[in-house]
Amino acid sequence: MSLISTRGLSRDFPVPKRTMFERAGTQTALHPTDLDIEAGEAIGIIGESGSGKSTLVRLLLGLDRPTSGTVSIDGKTVDAAASARSLHWLRRQTGLVFQDPYASLDPRMSAGQIIAEPLWALGIEGDHRARVREVLTQVGLKPEMAERYPHEFSGGQRQRVALARAIAHRPRILVGDEPLSALDVTVRAQILELLDELLQTEDLTLIMVSHDIGVVQNLCDTVAVMKDGRIVERGATHDVLLHPQQDYTKRLLAAIPVIPAGTAGDGTST
């Protein structure tokens, strides 16, 4: 049985009337979708803006209600209409890292409080302070940094704090929503290496939403390509990126900027 499974999952949004003579309509953000993700799998979800990536992930996490279809995690159905307490089992299974390390951390809370938040919110027993120190070390920060506030960290350090928060409660599933796009190239490489290490040491299942094909290529075993609310191609990352079968995937990959050979660092000048 797959760890994550969807059947006929879809999401429509109402479109308001622009004039009194128009009929109210709907826009389909996600067409009926079947998707299976195995335990330990690292899957990248790629596609243009508006392709349905974020809608799919929100439905998987129970952050939005589907128009039709079902989501199940480890055989248990996700009911987005349930109370927050009723979804504690799902929050316990999942950790989320957002795109912007500056907006995702509460400036009024110390790093230690931020990281410990899922521990007390989910009622997890144990020494929370010890766990905070442990995960800070795990993500490459010093334990004493737990006393600092977000404005005292660099962008890369903030994203490390966000990662520490996402794994503090020992989830089985880690979801990254463009977690590297707001970082500069050097810091991005460091966080990418950290993510890869965490996948191995924590035995995580990864769902990575990214516009950066390089991130998916380095982290993910499989890739799903989305267009207009549909998964148009899915397979092993190596196969899809090197031998795409769908025209849309070919166009998407062809749009990636490439530095021509001999133009970088060749010592020439004009």
Secondary structure, 3 states (H helix, E strand, C coil): CCCEEEEEEEEEEEECCCCCCCCCEEEEEEEEEEEEECCCCEEEEECCCCCCHHHHHHHHCCCCCCCEEEEEECCEECCCCCCCHHHHHHHHHEEEECCCCCCCCCCCCCHHHHHHHHHHHCCCCCCHHHHHHHHHHHCCCCHHHHHCCHHHCCHHHHHHHHHHHHHCCCCCEEEEECCCCCCCHHHHHHHHHHHHHHHHHCCCEEEEECCCHHHHHHHCCEEEEEECCEEEEEEEHHHHHHCCCCHHHHHHHHCCCCCCCCCCCCCCCC
